[in-house]
Amino acid sequence: MRLKRVGATGVTTLVVLLATITGCLAQNLRILPISKQQTVAVGKSVVLTCQADAPDPALVTQPQWRDPKGQIIMEAAAGTRPEIYTEAMPAKQLQLLYISSITPAMAGNYSCEATYTNIPLSASVILDTFVAITWTNANENQYATKGKDFKVMCEVTAEPAPSVDWFKEENPIVTGDRYVIHANGLMIKNVQESDDGTYTCRAVVMQTGELAERNIKLEVYTAPEMEERETTVRIKEGESAAITCKARGKPPPTYTWIKASTRENLATTSRFNVNENTGLLTFDRVEAADYGKYICSAVNKAGQNETEIEVEVLVKPRIFELYNTTAPEKQEGRLECKATGRPAPRISFRKRSNSERFVNGPNDGGRITIETSSHQSGDQIESSAVIMISNLNRTDDGLYECIAENDAGEAWRNGHLAVQFRPTFERMPTVPIWSWNGQTVNLTCVAESIPNATIKWRFRDADLVETPHIKIFGSGPISYVTITPLDRGLYGIYKCVATNTLGEAEHVIQFREAFPPGPVVQARQETITATSVTFNIVGPAEDMGPPILAYVAQFKENANFDWNLAQNRTWSVNSPYTVENLRPMFTYDFRFAAVNQVGIGSWGSPITVIMPRRSPPEQPKWRENLSSESLIHGKYADRYELKWKIPAHNGEPIDMYEIRYCPVLKISGEWRVSSENECVTQELKSFEAITYEVRGLHPDTRYRIHLRAHNQLGFSLPAQLYVQTALGVERSGFAHAQLLSSGAIIGLSLAGVIICLLIVDLLLLCFRKQGVIATLCGKRAKKHNDEEAKLGSLYGWRFPLPYCSMKPRAPPSPAPLPPPVKLVSTPTDEKEPLKDTDDAMKRNSSVEFDGHRVYATSGGPIIGKNSAV
């Protein structure tokens, strides 16, 4: 029994002991994340959580963290955040450990401690650090220079150390002739433009399994290369100019311009403008001093290049010296002209009266010589030229033009060479001076000379002195004498004597008494038509008076014996001596006289002329003196303009012209019509026409053209002309006719308005017996019978006011007929029987009708004053 009792007690004790042990084991601390050893990348932030696991969390004290040195890690003070601190969460029995930006020195064993019913609790964790892949020198955009070695930098750090591979456009790169893989980058030897692209730097840490890639864009730069261009540029003074400098490079280069002689940067110099992006150098108002060498420099990140350009400033010539000179006749004269410019001006001379220039060297058989020279003068070149004229004569006097020219332009200047000569009267007339009836005259003397001459007058080998009848004005170079010859002793020879330093000359003037001209020596009939006559007149000698100015003819009908009733006709000398408007088949007496300044001479050279009968017109004459057999070349291919003089009509007025043209060929020296079917005849219904344009001709064709004038008596002889048209395209030469002119359109519009008004008026007449027509018809009805009787119309009954009454009327009784027509002769009818031809029927006639004289032409209406027909 005791054993049983003991056994029961022991069992109870054991159970209590096991329960106690089990309770103690149930209380512990956990660190989250759950891992005894954790690895964290350097620079990363870490948070560890210490959590108590107990049946009654209230019996667990607040956990505390200790660092690897066993020091308690404190909570952060308010407003601070140290590298390592703790943060308590009592409600949940948690203690948080914060480590910001961990470093290798922070690695180690971190523990968390607490008590549970005085039973200590603890937990720990080992923090290890490692260095992650870091790009320390691996720019994503890198730039290489063509032709040079370049290392694509890719420095990477990690712990453990990484391995690095290279790729280009996804293709692996291995060390070879052009590529060398270094620890800190990829070396590319002799970089070319083909190396441009994207490279990939790949880093791998085997121990941690970390992988990172960096894409690097490599851009290959090329140093500037100057484009070829002319090394010399020419610009003009005073103008704006621009010079372009071009270079190829990557990136695009920027430009600077420097003047070589002064080393000026033109971007900051006045009057210059530099566009650093395009290389354009602009000159504002170019000056002569701008010539010289200019350096264009192109720069980019790959390098620098430059080129040298020579600038030539073209300076327009400026003539700064040309003086007027004077030299005696037979001596040497010279003019010197000086000019500056760049390039050297070329100087030449010409006389203003001659368009041709003198050539350098001898001219006019060596009498005129031109010598030129040039030399540098400052920033320009001075040129000079001398024209030397030996054995001067008066024709050398005048203005000489100096022309200086170069590539920039031209300059002109005039210089006068005055040739001194002795007096001369070459331009003075030698005709006598006439006076009559004591009229006062002027004897004028003009002496030409250089220097001016003095003049004195002599008469009958003695110096002329003034008298009441003689007055002297002026003593040179112009002088004149007024003479009133009341005494015939004042007529005679007067001498004008001119003198200067080079010599003397005299001019003789005959002063003579004038008389009217003598009788006409001869007058004879030269050309005659039915209505006109032309004479050839030989005048009297002019010894006794001034020149003949005109001729006068008196003429009368032969049956008239009184010359006081004669008609006069006056002609100027050498004009056609023609009397017109004479009557056919009449006889006329003519006499002639000459006229001069004194008056009309005596009548003489009588002549009687019998006028021929009326006939067709005279042959027309071309306005230009053209031969009837010569070939005229026309200006146009399809037309030719004829021009002629109106011929004499021979008693009957010209009523038309006939133009006939035919194509012709010249065979064996004779003109022949090629085809009569191609001949064209045209009539010009005008008596005053003097021009006509023949149209519709063929190009490069020869035509014979006949022109005939026509009157009632027939055609004249033809005026003949041969014409060849020009080469060209055949065309009508007429403009297309307009369908309607503006006048026609206006007329049609007015007609439309009138028709509309007429229709309205007719409607008023028909329906209401009102309107203009109704009013007019009412008035006409009252006067109709009286008018019918006056006119003696036999047909008046046919118009019985149809618009008014609309009722027919019976015809009235016939009215008496007018008196018979009696033919009478016209006062111009000829006393001969009419010919049995059609022309005879075309003559005008006159009749008496109802007491009035009426003139009628054949085929036309009778026209007369107060005629009722």
LINBELCOR-V479913 format. One record per pair of residues at least 6 apart in sequence whose ideal C-beta (glycine too) atoms are under 8 Angstrom apart, sorted by the first residue. I is the first residue (numbers start at 1). J is the second residue. Records with the same first field share a line. If there is no record, write none. Layout:
# LINBELCOR-V479913
I: J ; J
This chain:
# LINBELCOR-V479913
23: 55
24: 119
26: 53 ; 54 ; 55
27: 52 ; 53 ; 54 ; 55 ; 59 ; 60 ; 116 ; 117 ; 119 ; 121
28: 52 ; 53 ; 54 ; 121 ; 123
29: 50 ; 51 ; 52 ; 53 ; 63 ; 112 ; 113 ; 114 ; 121 ; 122 ; 123
30: 50 ; 51 ; 52 ; 53 ; 123
31: 48 ; 49 ; 50 ; 51 ; 112 ; 123 ; 124 ; 125
32: 48 ; 49 ; 51
33: 48
35: 125
36: 124 ; 125 ; 126
37: 125 ; 126 ; 128
38: 46 ; 125 ; 126 ; 127 ; 128
39: 127 ; 128 ; 129 ; 130 ; 208
40: 46 ; 102 ; 127 ; 128 ; 129 ; 130
41: 102 ; 129 ; 130 ; 131 ; 132
42: 102 ; 103 ; 104 ; 129 ; 130 ; 131 ; 132 ; 159
43: 101 ; 102 ; 103 ; 132
44: 101 ; 102 ; 132
45: 98 ; 99 ; 100 ; 101 ; 102
46: 97 ; 98 ; 99 ; 102 ; 127
47: 96 ; 97 ; 98 ; 99
48: 65 ; 96 ; 97 ; 99 ; 110 ; 125
49: 94 ; 95 ; 96 ; 97
50: 63 ; 65 ; 94 ; 95 ; 96 ; 97 ; 112 ; 114 ; 123
51: 63 ; 92 ; 93 ; 94
52: 60 ; 63 ; 93 ; 114 ; 116 ; 121
54: 60 ; 116
57: 93
59: 116 ; 117
60: 93 ; 114 ; 115 ; 116 ; 121
61: 114 ; 115 ; 116
62: 88 ; 90 ; 93 ; 95 ; 114
63: 93 ; 94 ; 95 ; 112 ; 113 ; 114
64: 72 ; 73 ; 86 ; 95 ; 112 ; 113 ; 114
65: 72 ; 73 ; 86 ; 95 ; 97 ; 110 ; 111 ; 112
66: 72 ; 73 ; 110 ; 111 ; 112 ; 113
67: 73 ; 84 ; 108 ; 110
68: 107 ; 108 ; 109 ; 110
69: 108
73: 84 ; 85 ; 86 ; 97
74: 85 ; 86
75: 85 ; 86 ; 87 ; 88
76: 82 ; 85 ; 86 ; 87 ; 98
81: 100
83: 99 ; 100 ; 101 ; 106
84: 97 ; 98 ; 99 ; 100 ; 106
85: 98
86: 95 ; 96 ; 97 ; 98
87: 95 ; 96 ; 98
88: 94 ; 95 ; 96
89: 95 ; 96
95: 112
97: 110 ; 112
99: 106 ; 127
102: 127 ; 129
103: 129
104: 129
106: 127 ; 129
107: 127 ; 128 ; 129
108: 126 ; 127
109: 124 ; 125 ; 126 ; 127
110: 124 ; 125 ; 126 ; 127
111: 122 ; 123 ; 124 ; 125
112: 122 ; 123 ; 124
113: 120 ; 121 ; 122
114: 120 ; 121 ; 122
115: 121
130: 159 ; 160 ; 207 ; 208
131: 157 ; 158 ; 159
132: 158 ; 210
133: 156 ; 157 ; 158 ; 162 ; 203 ; 205 ; 210 ; 211 ; 212
134: 156 ; 157 ; 158
135: 154 ; 155 ; 156 ; 212 ; 214
136: 155 ; 156 ; 157
137: 153 ; 154 ; 155 ; 184
138: 153 ; 154 ; 155 ; 156 ; 201 ; 214 ; 216
139: 153 ; 216
140: 214 ; 215 ; 216 ; 217
141: 216 ; 217 ; 219
142: 152 ; 153 ; 216 ; 217 ; 218 ; 219
143: 218 ; 219 ; 220 ; 221 ; 301
144: 150 ; 152 ; 188 ; 191 ; 195 ; 218 ; 219 ; 220 ; 221
145: 191 ; 220 ; 221 ; 222 ; 223 ; 301 ; 302 ; 303
146: 191 ; 192 ; 193 ; 220 ; 221 ; 222 ; 223 ; 302
147: 190 ; 191 ; 192 ; 223
148: 190 ; 191
149: 187 ; 188 ; 189 ; 190 ; 191
150: 187 ; 188 ; 191
151: 182 ; 184 ; 185 ; 186 ; 187 ; 188
152: 185 ; 186 ; 187 ; 188 ; 199 ; 201 ; 216 ; 218
153: 184 ; 185
154: 164 ; 166 ; 184 ; 185 ; 186 ; 201 ; 214 ; 216
155: 184 ; 185
156: 162 ; 164 ; 201 ; 203 ; 212 ; 214
158: 203 ; 205 ; 210
160: 205 ; 206 ; 207 ; 208
161: 205
162: 203 ; 204 ; 205 ; 210
163: 203 ; 204 ; 206
164: 181 ; 183 ; 201 ; 202 ; 203 ; 204
165: 172 ; 201 ; 202 ; 204
166: 172 ; 173 ; 179 ; 181 ; 186 ; 199 ; 200 ; 201 ; 202
167: 173 ; 199 ; 200 ; 202
168: 197 ; 198 ; 199 ; 200
169: 197 ; 198
170: 200
173: 179 ; 181 ; 186 ; 199
174: 181
175: 181
177: 189
178: 188 ; 189 ; 190
179: 186 ; 187 ; 188 ; 189
180: 186 ; 187 ; 189
181: 187
186: 199 ; 201
188: 195
191: 220
192: 220
193: 220 ; 222
195: 218 ; 220
196: 218 ; 219 ; 220
197: 217 ; 218
198: 215 ; 216 ; 217 ; 218
199: 215 ; 216 ; 217 ; 218
200: 213 ; 214 ; 215 ; 216
201: 213 ; 214 ; 216
202: 211 ; 212 ; 213
203: 210 ; 211 ; 212 ; 213 ; 214
204: 210 ; 211
205: 211
219: 250
220: 250
221: 249 ; 250 ; 251 ; 300 ; 301 ; 302
222: 248 ; 249 ; 250 ; 302
223: 249 ; 300 ; 302 ; 303 ; 304 ; 305
224: 247 ; 248 ; 249 ; 253 ; 298 ; 299 ; 300 ; 302 ; 303 ; 304 ; 305
225: 247 ; 248 ; 249 ; 305
226: 245 ; 246 ; 247 ; 296 ; 298 ; 305 ; 306 ; 307
227: 246 ; 247 ; 248
229: 244 ; 245 ; 246 ; 307 ; 309
231: 308 ; 309 ; 310
232: 309 ; 310 ; 311 ; 312
233: 243 ; 309 ; 310 ; 311 ; 312
234: 311 ; 312 ; 313 ; 314 ; 407
235: 241 ; 243 ; 283 ; 286 ; 290 ; 311 ; 312 ; 313 ; 314
236: 286 ; 313 ; 314 ; 316 ; 408 ; 409
237: 286 ; 287 ; 288 ; 313 ; 314 ; 315 ; 316 ; 408
238: 285 ; 286 ; 316
239: 285 ; 286
240: 282 ; 283 ; 284 ; 285 ; 286
241: 282 ; 283 ; 286
242: 280 ; 281 ; 282 ; 283
243: 280 ; 281 ; 283 ; 294 ; 309 ; 311
244: 278 ; 279 ; 280 ; 281
245: 255 ; 257 ; 279 ; 280 ; 281 ; 296 ; 298 ; 307 ; 309
246: 279
247: 253 ; 255 ; 279 ; 298 ; 305
249: 298 ; 300 ; 302 ; 303 ; 305
250: 300 ; 302
251: 300 ; 301 ; 302
252: 277 ; 300
253: 298 ; 299 ; 300 ; 305
254: 276 ; 277 ; 298 ; 299 ; 300
255: 274 ; 275 ; 276 ; 277 ; 278 ; 279 ; 296 ; 297 ; 298 ; 299
256: 265 ; 267 ; 274 ; 276 ; 296 ; 297 ; 299
257: 265 ; 266 ; 267 ; 272 ; 274 ; 281 ; 294 ; 295 ; 296 ; 297
258: 264 ; 265 ; 266 ; 294 ; 295 ; 297
259: 266 ; 269 ; 292 ; 293 ; 294 ; 295
260: 292 ; 293 ; 294 ; 295 ; 308
261: 292 ; 293
266: 272 ; 274 ; 281 ; 294
267: 273 ; 274 ; 276
271: 283 ; 284 ; 285 ; 287
272: 281 ; 282 ; 283 ; 284
273: 281 ; 282 ; 284
274: 280 ; 281 ; 282
275: 282
279: 296 ; 298
281: 294 ; 296
283: 290
286: 313
287: 313
288: 313 ; 315 ; 342 ; 379 ; 380
289: 313 ; 379
290: 311 ; 313
291: 311 ; 312 ; 313 ; 342 ; 379
292: 310 ; 311
293: 308 ; 309 ; 310 ; 311
294: 308 ; 309 ; 310 ; 311
295: 306 ; 307 ; 308 ; 309
296: 306 ; 307 ; 308 ; 309
297: 304 ; 305 ; 306
298: 304 ; 305 ; 306
312: 342 ; 343
313: 342
314: 342 ; 343 ; 406 ; 407 ; 408
315: 340 ; 341 ; 342 ; 380 ; 406 ; 408
316: 341 ; 406 ; 408 ; 409 ; 410 ; 411
317: 339 ; 340 ; 341 ; 345 ; 383 ; 404 ; 405 ; 406 ; 408 ; 409 ; 410 ; 411
318: 339 ; 340 ; 341 ; 404 ; 411
319: 337 ; 338 ; 339 ; 402 ; 404 ; 411 ; 412 ; 413
320: 338 ; 339 ; 340
321: 336 ; 337 ; 338
322: 335 ; 336 ; 337 ; 338 ; 402 ; 413 ; 414 ; 415
323: 335 ; 336 ; 415
324: 415 ; 416 ; 417 ; 418
325: 333 ; 334 ; 335 ; 415 ; 416 ; 417 ; 418
326: 333 ; 417 ; 418 ; 419 ; 420 ; 450
327: 333 ; 334 ; 392 ; 417 ; 418 ; 419 ; 420
328: 392 ; 419 ; 420 ; 421 ; 502
329: 392 ; 393 ; 394 ; 419 ; 420 ; 421 ; 422 ; 502
330: 391 ; 392 ; 393
331: 391 ; 392
332: 388 ; 389 ; 390 ; 391 ; 392
333: 388 ; 389 ; 392 ; 396 ; 417 ; 419
334: 386 ; 387 ; 388 ; 389
335: 349 ; 386 ; 387 ; 400 ; 402 ; 415 ; 417
336: 384 ; 385 ; 386
337: 347 ; 349 ; 384 ; 385 ; 386 ; 387 ; 402 ; 404 ; 413 ; 415
338: 382 ; 383 ; 384
339: 345 ; 347 ; 382 ; 383 ; 384 ; 402 ; 404 ; 411
340: 377 ; 380 ; 381 ; 382 ; 383
341: 380 ; 381 ; 383 ; 404 ; 406 ; 408 ; 411
342: 379 ; 380 ; 381 ; 406 ; 408
343: 381 ; 406 ; 407
344: 374 ; 381 ; 383 ; 406
345: 374 ; 381 ; 383 ; 404 ; 405 ; 406 ; 411
346: 372 ; 383 ; 404 ; 405 ; 406
347: 372 ; 383 ; 384 ; 385 ; 402 ; 403 ; 404
348: 357 ; 358 ; 359 ; 360 ; 370 ; 385 ; 402 ; 403 ; 405
349: 357 ; 358 ; 370 ; 385 ; 387 ; 400 ; 401 ; 402 ; 403
350: 356 ; 357 ; 358 ; 400 ; 401 ; 403
351: 398 ; 399 ; 400 ; 401
352: 398 ; 399 ; 400 ; 401 ; 414
353: 398 ; 399
357: 403
358: 368 ; 370 ; 387
359: 370
360: 370 ; 371 ; 372 ; 385
361: 369 ; 370
362: 368 ; 369
363: 369 ; 370
367: 389 ; 390 ; 391
368: 387 ; 388 ; 389 ; 390
369: 387 ; 388 ; 390
370: 385 ; 386 ; 387 ; 388
371: 385 ; 386 ; 388
372: 383 ; 384 ; 385 ; 386
373: 383 ; 384 ; 385
374: 381 ; 382 ; 383 ; 384
375: 381 ; 382
376: 382
383: 404
385: 402
387: 400
389: 396 ; 417
392: 419
393: 419
394: 419 ; 421
396: 417 ; 419
397: 417 ; 418 ; 419 ; 450
398: 416 ; 417
399: 414 ; 415 ; 416
400: 414 ; 415 ; 416 ; 417
401: 412 ; 413 ; 414
402: 412 ; 413 ; 414 ; 415
403: 410 ; 411 ; 412
404: 410 ; 411 ; 412
405: 411
418: 450
419: 450
420: 450 ; 451 ; 502
421: 449 ; 450 ; 502
422: 449 ; 500 ; 502 ; 503 ; 504 ; 505
423: 447 ; 448 ; 449 ; 453 ; 477 ; 498 ; 499 ; 500 ; 503 ; 504 ; 505
424: 447 ; 448 ; 449 ; 505
425: 445 ; 446 ; 447 ; 448 ; 496 ; 498 ; 505 ; 506 ; 507
426: 448
427: 446 ; 448
428: 445 ; 446 ; 507
430: 508
432: 509 ; 510 ; 511 ; 512
433: 441 ; 443 ; 509 ; 510 ; 511 ; 512
434: 441 ; 512 ; 513 ; 514 ; 545 ; 546 ; 597 ; 598
435: 441 ; 483 ; 485 ; 491 ; 511 ; 512 ; 513 ; 514
436: 513 ; 514 ; 515 ; 598
438: 484 ; 485 ; 486
439: 484 ; 485
440: 482 ; 483 ; 484
441: 482 ; 483 ; 485 ; 511
442: 480 ; 481 ; 482
443: 480 ; 481 ; 482 ; 483 ; 494 ; 496 ; 509 ; 511
444: 478 ; 479 ; 480
445: 455 ; 457 ; 478 ; 479 ; 480 ; 496 ; 498 ; 507 ; 509
446: 477 ; 478
447: 453 ; 455 ; 476 ; 477 ; 478 ; 496 ; 498 ; 505 ; 507
448: 477
449: 477 ; 498 ; 500 ; 502
450: 500
451: 500 ; 501
452: 476 ; 477 ; 500
453: 476 ; 477 ; 498 ; 499 ; 500 ; 505
454: 475 ; 476 ; 498 ; 499 ; 500
455: 474 ; 475 ; 476 ; 477 ; 478 ; 479 ; 496 ; 497 ; 498
456: 463 ; 464 ; 475 ; 497 ; 499
457: 463 ; 464 ; 472 ; 479 ; 481 ; 494 ; 495 ; 496 ; 497
458: 464 ; 494 ; 495 ; 497 ; 506
459: 492 ; 493 ; 494 ; 495
460: 492 ; 493
464: 470 ; 472 ; 481 ; 494
466: 472
469: 483 ; 484 ; 485 ; 486 ; 487 ; 490
470: 481 ; 482 ; 483 ; 490
471: 481 ; 482
472: 479 ; 481
473: 479 ; 480 ; 481 ; 482
474: 480
476: 498
477: 498
479: 496
481: 494
483: 490 ; 511
485: 491 ; 511 ; 513
488: 513
490: 511
491: 511 ; 512 ; 513
492: 510 ; 511
493: 508 ; 509 ; 510 ; 511
494: 508 ; 509 ; 510 ; 511
495: 506 ; 507 ; 508 ; 509
496: 506 ; 507 ; 509
497: 504 ; 505 ; 506
498: 504 ; 505 ; 506 ; 507
514: 544 ; 545 ; 546 ; 596 ; 597 ; 598
515: 544 ; 545 ; 598
516: 545 ; 596 ; 598 ; 599 ; 600 ; 601 ; 602
517: 539 ; 540 ; 542 ; 544 ; 545 ; 548 ; 594 ; 595 ; 596 ; 598 ; 600 ; 601
518: 540 ; 541 ; 544 ; 594 ; 601 ; 602
519: 540 ; 593 ; 594 ; 601 ; 602 ; 603 ; 604 ; 605
520: 537 ; 538 ; 539 ; 540 ; 551 ; 592 ; 593 ; 594 ; 601 ; 604 ; 605
521: 538 ; 539 ; 540 ; 605
522: 536 ; 537 ; 538 ; 605
523: 535 ; 536 ; 537 ; 538 ; 553 ; 590 ; 592 ; 605 ; 607
524: 535 ; 536 ; 607
525: 533 ; 534 ; 535 ; 607 ; 609
526: 534 ; 535 ; 536
527: 533 ; 534 ; 578
528: 534 ; 609 ; 611 ; 612
529: 612 ; 615 ; 618 ; 648 ; 650
530: 584 ; 585 ; 611 ; 612 ; 613 ; 614 ; 615 ; 648 ; 650 ; 651
531: 580 ; 581 ; 582 ; 583 ; 584 ; 611 ; 648 ; 649 ; 650 ; 651
532: 578 ; 579 ; 580 ; 581 ; 582 ; 648
533: 578 ; 579 ; 582 ; 588 ; 609 ; 611
534: 576 ; 577 ; 578 ; 579
535: 553 ; 577 ; 578 ; 579 ; 590 ; 592 ; 607
536: 577
537: 551 ; 577 ; 592 ; 605
539: 548 ; 551 ; 573 ; 594
540: 548 ; 594 ; 601
542: 548 ; 596
545: 596 ; 597 ; 598
546: 596 ; 597 ; 598
547: 596
548: 573 ; 594 ; 595 ; 596
549: 572 ; 573 ; 595 ; 596 ; 597
550: 570 ; 571 ; 572 ; 573 ; 594 ; 595
551: 570 ; 571 ; 573 ; 577 ; 592 ; 593 ; 594 ; 595
552: 568 ; 569 ; 570 ; 592 ; 593 ; 594 ; 595 ; 600
553: 568 ; 569 ; 570 ; 571 ; 577 ; 579 ; 590 ; 591 ; 592
554: 563 ; 566 ; 567 ; 568 ; 590 ; 591 ; 592 ; 593 ; 603
555: 566 ; 567 ; 569 ; 579 ; 588 ; 589 ; 590 ; 591
556: 562 ; 563 ; 565 ; 566 ; 567 ; 588 ; 589
557: 586 ; 587 ; 588 ; 589
558: 586 ; 587 ; 588 ; 589 ; 608
559: 587
560: 566
563: 591
569: 579
570: 595
571: 577
579: 590
580: 648
582: 588 ; 611
583: 611
584: 611 ; 612 ; 613 ; 614 ; 650 ; 651
585: 610 ; 611 ; 612 ; 613 ; 614 ; 830
586: 610 ; 611
587: 608 ; 609 ; 610 ; 611
588: 608 ; 609 ; 611
589: 606 ; 607 ; 608
590: 606 ; 607 ; 608 ; 609
591: 603 ; 604 ; 605 ; 606 ; 607
592: 603 ; 604 ; 605
593: 600 ; 601 ; 602 ; 603 ; 604
594: 600 ; 601
595: 601
612: 650
613: 651 ; 830
614: 650 ; 651 ; 652 ; 713 ; 830
615: 650 ; 651 ; 713 ; 714
616: 650 ; 709 ; 710 ; 711 ; 713 ; 714 ; 715 ; 716
617: 647 ; 648 ; 649 ; 650 ; 652 ; 654 ; 709 ; 710 ; 711 ; 715 ; 716
618: 647 ; 648 ; 649 ; 650 ; 709 ; 716
619: 647 ; 709 ; 716 ; 717 ; 718 ; 719
620: 644 ; 645 ; 646 ; 647 ; 657 ; 707 ; 708 ; 709 ; 716 ; 719
621: 644 ; 645 ; 647 ; 719
622: 642 ; 643 ; 644 ; 645 ; 719 ; 721
623: 643 ; 644 ; 645 ; 690
624: 643
626: 632 ; 721
628: 719 ; 720 ; 721
629: 671 ; 720 ; 722
630: 722
631: 702 ; 722 ; 723 ; 724
632: 721 ; 722 ; 723 ; 724
633: 723 ; 724 ; 726
634: 640 ; 723 ; 724 ; 725 ; 726
635: 726
636: 725 ; 726 ; 728 ; 733
637: 697 ; 699 ; 700 ; 725 ; 726 ; 727 ; 728 ; 729 ; 730 ; 731
638: 695 ; 696 ; 697 ; 698 ; 699 ; 725 ; 728 ; 730 ; 731 ; 732 ; 733
639: 693 ; 694 ; 695 ; 696 ; 697 ; 733
640: 693 ; 694 ; 697 ; 703 ; 705 ; 723 ; 725
641: 691 ; 692 ; 693 ; 694
642: 659 ; 691 ; 692 ; 693 ; 694 ; 705 ; 707 ; 721
643: 690 ; 691
644: 690 ; 691 ; 707 ; 719
645: 690
646: 654 ; 687 ; 688 ; 690
647: 654 ; 709 ; 716
649: 687 ; 709 ; 711
650: 711 ; 713
651: 711 ; 713
652: 711 ; 712 ; 713
653: 687 ; 711
654: 687 ; 709 ; 710 ; 711
655: 685 ; 687 ; 710 ; 711 ; 712
656: 683 ; 684 ; 685 ; 686 ; 687 ; 709 ; 710
657: 683 ; 684 ; 686 ; 689 ; 692 ; 707 ; 708 ; 709 ; 710
658: 681 ; 682 ; 683 ; 684 ; 706 ; 707 ; 708 ; 710 ; 715
659: 681 ; 682 ; 683 ; 684 ; 692 ; 694 ; 705 ; 706 ; 707
660: 679 ; 680 ; 681 ; 682 ; 705 ; 706 ; 708 ; 718
661: 679 ; 680 ; 694 ; 697 ; 703 ; 704 ; 705 ; 706
662: 673 ; 674 ; 675 ; 676 ; 678 ; 679 ; 680 ; 703 ; 704
663: 673 ; 674 ; 675 ; 678 ; 698 ; 701 ; 702 ; 703
664: 671 ; 672 ; 673 ; 674 ; 702 ; 703 ; 704 ; 722
665: 671 ; 672 ; 674 ; 702
666: 672 ; 702
671: 704 ; 722
673: 679 ; 704
680: 696
682: 694
684: 692
694: 703 ; 705
695: 732 ; 733 ; 734
696: 732
697: 703 ; 725
698: 725 ; 730
699: 725 ; 726 ; 727 ; 728 ; 729 ; 730
700: 724 ; 725 ; 726 ; 727 ; 728
701: 724 ; 725
702: 722 ; 723 ; 724
703: 722 ; 723 ; 724 ; 725
704: 720 ; 721 ; 722
705: 720 ; 721 ; 722 ; 723
706: 718 ; 719 ; 720
707: 718 ; 719 ; 721
708: 715 ; 716 ; 717 ; 718 ; 719
709: 715 ; 716
710: 716
712: 839 ; 842 ; 843
713: 839
714: 839
740: 748
760: 771
761: 771 ; 772 ; 773
762: 771 ; 773
764: 770 ; 771 ; 774
765: 771 ; 773 ; 774 ; 777 ; 803
773: 803
774: 804
777: 801 ; 803 ; 804
778: 804
780: 801 ; 804
781: 801 ; 804 ; 805
784: 796 ; 801
785: 812
787: 796
788: 796 ; 812 ; 815
789: 815
791: 815
792: 815 ; 816 ; 817 ; 818
793: 815
794: 814 ; 815
796: 812
797: 809 ; 810 ; 811 ; 812
800: 807 ; 808 ; 809
818: 849 ; 850
819: 850
821: 847 ; 848 ; 849
822: 847 ; 848
823: 845 ; 847
824: 846 ; 847 ; 848 ; 853
825: 846
826: 844 ; 845 ; 846 ; 855
834: 840 ; 843
841: 858
842: 857 ; 858 ; 859
843: 858
844: 855 ; 856 ; 857 ; 858
845: 855 ; 856 ; 858
846: 853 ; 854 ; 855 ; 856
847: 853 ; 854 ; 856 ; 862
848: 854
849: 862 ; 864 ; 867 ; 869
850: 868
852: 864 ; 865 ; 866 ; 867
853: 864 ; 865
854: 862 ; 863 ; 864 ; 867 ; 869
855: 862 ; 863 ; 864
856: 862 ; 863
861: 869
862: 869
